[in-house]
Amino acid sequence: MNEREYFELNKKLWNDKVDYHFKSQFYGVEQFLKGESTLNEIELNLLGEIKQKSLLHLQCHFGLDSLSLARLGAQITGVDFSEKAIEKANELKYLTNLNAEFVLSNIYELPEKLNHTFDLVFSSYGTIGWLPDINRWAKIVAHFLKPGGKFIFVEFHPVRWMFSDDFASVQYGYFHGGAIVEEESGTYADANAPLKNISVGWNHTLSDVIQALINEGLGIENFQEFNFSPYPIFIENAKIDENKFAPKGLENKLPLVYALKAIKH
Ligand SMILES: C[S@@+](CC[C@H](N)C(=O)[O-])C[C@H]1O[C@@H](n2cnc3c(N)ncnc32)[C@H](O)[C@@H]1O
């Protein structure tokens, strides 16, 4: 399969998930519409004051985090390649009357669609695993930052992706470089959703991510690892604190999320 075919499979997978995610308790659209933020402490701490700042949100799904950022006063541009996700993001934008722009694009093709730069670029939780080339991703991040602009990135830890879904065995080597093609049933936000799709993912090591950003002239200002996920995404979740989850039996044993802040020199 070539890259275009991989993207087509993933786009179908994500388009199919949207309706189930939109209705799920996991995403909490109802609470969001009542005014709750969907952002977590990790990214809020790294973002700091964002009022009046222009912010590009890469792989924004149906826009809950983008619109939560808009509520904090930032001028948001959210990007995703799923037509269904962008449609729902626009629906939420009109329902909340918030100021944001949503762009339908594969992030690798974004320079052909947007021609301005931003104070901040943001991406979080479950994004780069869908991208085959981390160096091309870093080029996109750098391309859209103003000089002095900051990149805020929060992602599931690559160590997490070494394990089988039930954490019973190590399924992939940390340095596994190729495409991981799997059949997926249900979705993390609704295990009972009647979905069956092929997913194509890539596991990017921490050093690959950090070096790719350094190569594009970004200076890492802050780097952190966490022993929890703010979302209950495991088959069996142990709640270690409010909004802090780990796989049951492995509490405090594994890095599950990492976060970084980088500046474009
Ligand atoms: C896990 S979600 C986004 C993360 C966000 N934290 C959330 O859960 O709402 C991943 C998103 O990446 C998008 N995506 C995957 N590959 C993409 C690509 N090459 N270009 C643009 N969007 C992509 C999918 O459509 C999906 O909306």
PDBQT file of the ligand as one rigid body, heavy atoms in Angstrom, charges set to zero:
ROOT
HETATM    1  C1  LIG A 301      -7.471  11.311  18.463  1.00  0.00    +0.000 C 
HETATM    2  S1  LIG A 301      -8.097  12.498  17.374  1.00  0.00    +0.000 S 
HETATM    3  C2  LIG A 301      -7.548  14.068  17.855  1.00  0.00    +0.000 C 
HETATM    4  C3  LIG A 301      -7.109  14.267  19.163  1.00  0.00    +0.000 C 
HETATM    5  C4  LIG A 301      -7.990  15.023  20.098  1.00  0.00    +0.000 C 
HETATM    6  N1  LIG A 301      -7.292  15.002  21.314  1.00  0.00    +0.000 N 
HETATM    7  C5  LIG A 301      -9.357  14.406  20.303  1.00  0.00    +0.000 C 
HETATM    8  O1  LIG A 301      -9.467  13.290  20.811  1.00  0.00    +0.000 OA
HETATM    9  O2  LIG A 301     -10.337  15.062  20.002  1.00  0.00    +0.000 OA
HETATM   10  C6  LIG A 301      -7.093  12.304  15.901  1.00  0.00    +0.000 C 
HETATM   11  C7  LIG A 301      -7.563  13.180  14.735  1.00  0.00    +0.000 C 
HETATM   12  O3  LIG A 301      -6.524  13.188  13.757  1.00  0.00    +0.000 OA
HETATM   13  C8  LIG A 301      -7.144  13.305  12.494  1.00  0.00    +0.000 C 
HETATM   14  N2  LIG A 301      -6.136  12.916  11.490  1.00  0.00    +0.000 N 
HETATM   15  C9  LIG A 301      -5.524  11.722  11.358  1.00  0.00    +0.000 A 
HETATM   16  N3  LIG A 301      -4.600  11.782  10.367  1.00  0.00    +0.000 NA
HETATM   17  C10 LIG A 301      -4.646  13.049   9.866  1.00  0.00    +0.000 A 
HETATM   18  C11 LIG A 301      -3.943  13.723   8.834  1.00  0.00    +0.000 A 
HETATM   19  N4  LIG A 301      -3.002  13.111   8.113  1.00  0.00    +0.000 N 
HETATM   20  N5  LIG A 301      -4.233  15.028   8.589  1.00  0.00    +0.000 NA
HETATM   21  C12 LIG A 301      -5.205  15.674   9.319  1.00  0.00    +0.000 A 
HETATM   22  N6  LIG A 301      -5.907  15.072  10.298  1.00  0.00    +0.000 NA
HETATM   23  C13 LIG A 301      -5.628  13.772  10.568  1.00  0.00    +0.000 A 
HETATM   24  C14 LIG A 301      -8.365  12.416  12.589  1.00  0.00    +0.000 C 
HETATM   25  O4  LIG A 301      -9.348  12.734  11.628  1.00  0.00    +0.000 OA
HETATM   26  C15 LIG A 301      -8.827  12.695  14.030  1.00  0.00    +0.000 C 
HETATM   27  O5  LIG A 301      -9.812  13.672  14.067  1.00  0.00    +0.000 OA
ENDROOT
TORSDOF 0
